[in-house]
Amino acid sequence: MFGLGEYRTALTLYQDMHRRRRRASGENSLVTLHAEANIAITLHKLGDYEEARAINADLLPRFERAAGKDHSGTTLTRSRLVMNLRALGRDEEADEVHGGIPRF
């Protein structure tokens, strides 16, 4: 559904998948974290940047604890958080999350 641009339907499916993964694997398992990341991605596509930001801000330290700072899930979550913050016009925060490297 996501690939077809049907983001509302995709969001419902991702939320259901997240609930099932959390129940089966635990709150901080990688499969659960990836399922939650799909929700944030979809919310961003729907223009709900603040909710996507809140999810990614919560996910980032959880990915770091579960898989390390260099894990692809951690790196992607950091990038998505930066994207959410920029969409909200919060460029200074985005620069801090990005590692203090200002955008040009």
C-alpha positions, 0 to 999 in steps of 0.5 A, spaced: 500 500 500 505 504 501 508 503 494 502 505 491 501 511 495 495 509 499 498 511 506 492 511 510 491 504 509 499 503 509 498 506 516 493 502 519 497 495 516 503 498 519 500 499 526 497 492 526 504 489 524 507 493 530 502 491 535 503 484 533 511 484 533 511 488 540 506 482 543 510 477 540 518 479 540 518 485 545 518 492 545 525 493 544 526 487 539 529 490 532 523 487 528 518 491 533 523 497 532 523 496 524 515 496 524 515 502 529 519 506 524 514 504 518 509 508 522 513 514 522 515 514 515 508 513 513 506 519 518 511 523 515 508 522 508 502 524 510 504 530 513 504 529 520 511 531 521 510 532 529 508 525 530 513 522 526 518 526 529 516 524 536 516 516 534 523 517 531 526 521 537 523 515 541 526 510 536 533 513 536 536 511 543 532 504 543 535 502 536 542 505 539 541 500 545 538 494 541 543 494 535 549 500 536 550 507 533 552 504 527 547 499 525 543 501 519 536 502 523 540 507 527 543 511 522 536 511 518 532 513 524 537 519 525 536 521 518 529 520 518 529 524 525 533 530 521 528 530 516 522 531 520 525 536 524 527 540 518 520 539 515 518 542 522 523 548 521 527 546 526 533 546 523 538 548 529 535 541 532 536 537 526 543 540 525 544 537 532 541 530 531 545 530 525 552 531 529 553 538 529 554 538 521 550 544 518 547 543 512 549 548 506 
